[in-house]
Amino acid sequence: MTRSIPAVIAIAAFLCLSLAARSPARAADTPPNIVLIFIDDMGYADVGCFGADNLRTPHIDQLAAQGMRFTSYYATPVCSMSRASLMTGCYNARVSIPGVLFPHDKIGLNPDEITIAEVLKPRGYATCAVGKWHLGWQEKFLPPHQGFDHYFGIPYSNDVGAGNTKRDFPPLPIVRDTDTIETEPDQTQLTRRYTEEVVKFITEHKDGPFFVYLPHTMVHKPLAASERFAGKSKRGLYGDAVEEIDWSVGQIMDTLDRLGLADHTLVMFTSDNGPAGPDTPMNGSAKPFRGRKASTYEGGVREPTIVRWPGHVRPGTTCDRVIGNIDVLPTFAAVAGAQAPTDRVIDGRDFSSLLADPNAPPVRNVHLYYRGFDLEAIRVGDFKLRIAAAGKGKGKSVELFNLVDDPGESHNLAKQMPDKVAELRAEMDKRGAEVEANKRPPGKVD
């Protein structure tokens, strides 16, 4: 049957409207949605695409297959300092956040600091943080006072509740926005609850843009996994918790696909520091690197990192350029068309050029390794100089490594290359002095 031209036009219009109803409308200049998944205490080799051969992480591996792996991405040795660097684009020493904050501490991330969320808000982003905050538990330090519209989670580590027999801590709280809604939660349900909160937020803000920050409580000890995952992995409870995190990644990606948002969303996956505990199959793995959590050897700070952004990041690519937590704020600002802070020193650099081309010129050639407020090491190009306590009564050791030839830091070149030691030491002293001279105070409570 032949249709008239007006009828054909009407049918085409109907189909266009139907498709528009199924996919959120996007203006040409609408910035991408951003989902940042931040794991706690995950080792470099704790997902399949970074070398785990006895953990099932199909969703994280798929994220890597569809995006880019970063193999020289640096966090810090422990929790709070890593989150401070991530949120502000600065070394933790510059913003005066020590290694780890505890419930009795009366400091937090200064509300005068500018976080990623605050950078993105002027571009129209809805923002939420779900999980472990760990930048101060008093109300003035919580995410709703740091640029986030919503918060749900635990304000510090999961081992500092009333169940800790070594120290006198208050009950572990779950906070919604700024209100404690329960204490001593069932930790086997945390990964599931966090995931449901994120899925709900994405669904409610599907017209975007949105920024989701998901700092998981796991795999920080005490470890926990829900009944669906407990006892199912080959790596004990640690493996169970990792595989449940992988499930969480899958749930988030499925939600983005279902809502037609996957192609307009940048998803980043990384961790805050290296694995805790001894190097056994039932703990995390930092292979092929030396060291673990709390250490400035590579195993304590180099993290498995993935960025997926369809149309901007080529699938299945790998980048070995030096980047890290301090570079996330300026990079997210760039991809969102936002303005990174210009009224203060920012240590990080925009690495969006590497998303387009993993072989593009380095965005920075120097990285500083802080342990708390102590500057213990510096990387300049391929070489790393580490000057740290050698043990009780042994003073400090001086170690020089070529990280390209010797990523496991097993061959100390300090005696063979004194000129290189002197060169890096001078650079380390100069940069450390600059940070010290221009550091900013933490937030404080009476």
Secondary structure, DSSP 4 states (H G I P E B T S, - for coil): -PPPHHHHHHHHHHHHHHHHHHS----TTPPPEEEEEEESS--TTSSGGGT-SSS--HHHHHHHHTSEEESSEE--SSHHHHHHHHHHSS-TTTTT--S---TT--EES-TTS--HHHHHGGGT-EEEEES---S--SGGGSGGGTT-SEEEE-SS-TTSSTT-SSS--PPPEEEETTEEEEES--GGGHHHHHHHHHHHHHHHTTTS-EEEEEE--TTSSSP---TTTTT-SSSHHHHHHHHHHHHHHHHHHHHHHHTT-GGGEEEEEEESS---S-SSTTS---TTSS--TT-SSHHHHB--EEEE-TTTS-TTEEE-S-EEGGGHHHHHHHHHT-----SS-------HHHHH-TTSPPS-SEEEEEETTEEEEEEETTEEEEEEE-STTS-EEEEEEETTT-TT-----TTT-HHHHHHHHHHHHHHHHHHHHT--PPEE--
